[in-house]
Amino acid sequence: MTGPVLPAEPTEIVGLGEPGGLGELADPGGPLARLVAEGLHTAGTGGVWSMGDAGGVRARGRTGPLGQGPWAAREMDHDTVFDLASITKIIALWPCAGALRQAGRLPLDRPLADYWPPAARHPVGSVTARQLLTHTAGMPLRTRFAELYGDDPAAIRAGVLAAPLHRPPGAAVEYTDRAAVLLGHLVEDLAGAPLDRLAARQIWQPLGMTDTHYGPLGPDTAHRTAPTEYERTAGGILCGTVHDPSARLLGGVSGNAGAFSTARDLERFLTAVLAPPTGTGLPWGEPWITESLRVHTGGLAPARGLSWLCAAGTDPAAGTFAHYGFTGTAVWVSRRRGRWALLLTNKVHYDRGFRPLTDLRNAFRRAVLG
């Protein structure tokens, strides 16, 4: 690939509603807008951002092009479709697990082998759902699915179930996509439906998230989908096909990655996390949200809730939770502060030098959530 095309100056900053105590942060062209525009210029990518509270969006902005080459003529916007990567764990897997938990069908602290026959006689049979949700299950740290199991989804599932544990369950917090892949299979089996259908029915449709889907995406959204990386086997840059290789091997639908969405849809989701709407048929609202947004890892570090991570650089007691996606996406929520935020980029389209983006994420979080 050629070097990154630096993004344009901010193309839109829109303050919506009352500032809700946000002060000049919500001002169009204010310090937050400048921070994001300058930070993304340094990171060499464009992006969109929003911040809000239980009443919805309070400020939003966008800057830069969709990508390089044929994508350079279109600017980022709040209807730009992003490959969310690991934020799939938050907008698909976590709520579906919560629906089962609240229906009394997902015991968090019983060994999987006690109620899920596929886990019996395998090392993962001793693991609990809480350990999968907190990344303390001791599962292998790398997926390596193609290398170990080939490209058949059934063989990959069997391999994940049979794999020896990396360390005893509960001994350490070690982030691994295998935990989310396994939990996704567990959720599908308990609910009796594929994860993409569960997510659509239980989360995306009730919240009006009309642009949120598992891929591959159709041609109708291609013009507003942010591209990711060149993929040798695909013979080109991925755009609308999931970037994560493990999710690709699983047909694009997995607990660890595979979902695509827009800032506008994620605004609806994060607002619902702060204030679960009534009358929408959400089976995963309270008390699941409150249960999840507290520390479940004891004295282990880094501190985690259920699926959510205590935001980097914050005291776990502050209650600021986050999740990040490898493609360049990030979301935050603080029920204590009554605020949420998102910052979506397609950083991997340009390069994998993530330090500038990490610095921007931390500065953005400090500005919005402390």
Secondary structure, 3 states (H helix, E strand, C coil): CCCCCCCCCEEEEEECCCCCCCHHHHCCCCHHHHHHHHHHHHHCCCEEEEEEECCEEEEEEEECECCCHHHCCCECCCCCEEECHHHHHHHHHHHHHHHHHHCCCCCCCCCHHHCCHHHCCCHHHHCCHHHHHHCCCCCCCCCCHHHHHCCCHHHHHHHHHHCCCCCCCCCCCCCCHHHHHHHHHHHHHHHCCCHHHHHHHHHHCCCCCCCCEECCCCHHHHHHECCCCEECCCCEECCCCCCCHHHHHCCCCCCCCCEEECHHHHHHHHHHHHCCCCCCCCCCCCCHHHHHCCCCCCCCCCCECCCCEECCCCCHHHCEEEEEECCCEEEEEECCCCEEEEEEECHHHCCCCCHHHHHHHHHHHHHHHC
